[in-house]
Amino acid sequence: MNIRKHLSTRLAIRSLVVAVAAGVVPVAAATTSAEAAPYCGITWGSTAKNSSTMVTGPITGVRAGRHACFDRMVIDLKGKAPGYSVRYVSAVRTEGEGKIVPLRGGAKLLVVTRAPAYTSTGAPSYTPRNPKELVNLTGYTTFRQAAWAGSFEGQTSIGLGVRARLPFRAFTIHDATGSRLVVDVAHRW
């Protein structure tokens, strides 16, 4: 009986391979559980994301939102979309001074916006009420803390404490209302 079962299994596998090769069976049907689809279709990874464009339009605000598969931080700006650098670091440091910015969470994202937090006359365009807590992140799945790291020589840094080193993406949006730098961090891999 074991020989029959073995031959039956081999025949079934051979039929599936032939059907997949012929395009009769969708390839997804042939995947194993180890090759399951990524969480929410997210394929972002956790490596640094960069854009080198510098702008003079200043930052006007920071906000956050919760979504089904990720948490989102948005930096609002006046004018054109800025360049950015977003990456995991062992410690976030303040602009200019280099002091460590304490952050809650198992991992730390340094979010650098290549735009100032002051106008062309030097007047502040964004002054956080509480530099240690830029936005209320109570109840967020991934975000733990967003803290101000300063603005110096035309760029502004924010530390984002997250639950763990998770996939993230960064991108900009520009429309009639201004620009936004968006940072999304997935809830899990």
C-alpha positions in Angstrom: 0.0 0.0 0.0 2.9 2.4 0.7 4.1 1.9 -2.9 0.7 2.9 -4.3 0.6 5.9 -2.1 4.1 6.9 -3.1 3.3 6.5 -6.8 0.0 8.4 -6.4 1.8 11.3 -4.8 4.6 11.4 -7.4 1.9 11.3 -10.2 0.0 14.2 -8.5 3.2 16.3 -8.2 4.2 15.6 -11.8 0.7 16.6 -13.0 0.8 19.8 -11.0 4.3 20.7 -12.4 3.1 20.0 -16.0 -0.1 22.1 -15.4 1.8 25.0 -13.9 4.3 24.9 -16.8 1.4 24.9 -19.3 -0.2 27.8 -17.5 -3.3 25.8 -16.5 -2.8 26.3 -12.8 -2.0 29.6 -11.3 1.5 29.7 -9.8 0.2 31.0 -6.5 -1.6 27.7 -6.1 1.7 25.8 -6.1 3.3 27.9 -3.4 4.0 26.5 0.0 3.2 28.1 3.4 6.8 29.2 3.7 6.3 31.2 0.5 3.1 32.9 1.7 2.3 36.4 0.5 3.8 39.3 2.5 1.9 40.9 5.3 -0.8 43.2 3.7 1.2 42.9 0.4 3.9 45.1 2.0 7.3 44.6 0.3 9.1 47.8 1.6 12.1 46.3 3.5 14.0 48.1 6.3 16.9 49.6 4.4 17.5 53.4 4.1 15.3 55.5 1.8 16.7 58.7 0.3 16.0 61.6 -2.0 18.6 64.3 -2.3 16.5 67.3 -3.3 16.9 70.4 -1.1 14.1 72.9 -0.8 13.7 76.3 1.0 10.0 75.9 1.7 9.8 75.3 5.4 8.1 72.7 7.6 4.7 73.8 8.9 3.6 70.8 11.0 3.9 67.1 12.0 1.0 64.7 12.3 0.4 60.9 12.5 -2.3 58.5 11.5 -3.2 54.8 12.1 -4.0 52.5 9.2 -4.9 48.8 9.0 -1.4 47.6 8.0 0.9 50.5 9.1 1.3 53.6 11.1 2.0 56.9 9.3 3.8 60.1 10.1 3.4 63.1 7.9 5.6 66.2 7.8 3.7 69.1 6.2 5.7 71.7 4.2 5.1 74.9 2.3 6.2 74.8 -1.3 7.9 72.1 -3.3 8.4 68.5 -2.0 11.7 68.1 -0.1 14.4 65.5 -0.2 14.8 63.2 2.7 16.8 60.5 4.4 15.0 57.9 6.5 17.0 55.1 8.1 17.3 52.9 11.2 20.0 54.1 13.6 21.4 53.0 16.9 20.8 56.5 18.3 19.1 59.7 17.0 21.2 62.8 17.6 20.2 66.4 17.6 21.1 68.6 14.6 24.2 70.7 15.2 25.0 69.6 18.8 24.9 65.8 18.4 23.2 65.1 21.7 21.3 61.8 21.9 17.5 62.1 21.6 15.9 59.5 24.0 13.2 57.5 22.2 10.9 54.7 23.4 10.7 51.6 21.3 12.8 48.7 20.2 14.1 50.5 17.1 14.8 54.1 16.1 14.2 55.7 12.8 16.0 59.0 11.9 13.8 61.0 9.6 15.8 63.9 8.0 13.8 66.3 5.9 15.9 68.4 3.5 13.9 71.5 4.4 14.2 74.0 7.3 11.8 74.6 10.2 12.3 78.4 9.7 11.4 80.9 7.0 13.9 82.7 4.8 14.0 85.6 7.4 14.9 83.1 10.1 11.5 83.1 11.9 10.4 79.7 13.1 7.9 78.0 10.7 7.2 75.1 13.1 7.8 75.1 16.8 6.7 71.9 18.6 4.7 72.4 21.7 6.5 69.4 23.3 9.7 68.5 21.5 9.8 65.1 23.2 6.2 64.2 22.0 5.5 65.8 18.6 2.2 63.9 18.3 0.1 61.8 20.6 0.9 58.2 19.6 -1.2 56.5 22.3 -2.8 53.3 20.9 -0.6 53.1 17.8 0.4 49.6 16.8 4.0 50.4 15.7 4.9 54.0 16.7 6.0 54.6 20.2 7.4 58.2 20.1 8.1 61.1 17.7 10.7 63.6 19.1 12.3 66.7 17.7 16.0 66.5 16.9 16.3 70.0 15.5 16.7 72.1 12.4 20.1 73.2 11.2 21.6 74.4 7.9 18.5 73.9 5.9 17.5 70.4 7.1 15.3 69.1 10.0 15.5 65.9 11.9 12.9 63.9 13.8 13.4 60.8 15.8 10.7 58.1 15.4 10.7 55.4 18.1 9.0 52.2 16.8 8.1 48.9 18.4 10.8 46.9 16.4 12.8 47.2 13.2 10.0 46.8 10.7 9.5 47.5 7.0 9.0 51.1 6.1 8.6 53.4 3.1 9.1 57.1 2.6 7.7 59.3 -0.2 6.7 62.8 -0.9 3.4 64.3 -2.2 3.0 67.8 -3.8 -0.3 69.4 -4.6 -2.0 72.8 -4.5 -2.0 72.8 -0.7 1.7 72.3 -0.3 3.9 69.3 0.1 4.2 66.4 2.5 6.9 63.9 3.5 5.2 60.6 4.4 6.8 57.8 6.4 4.8 54.6 6.8 6.0 51.8 9.1 4.4 48.4 8.8 2.8 46.7 11.9 4.8 43.5 11.2 6.8 41.7 8.6 
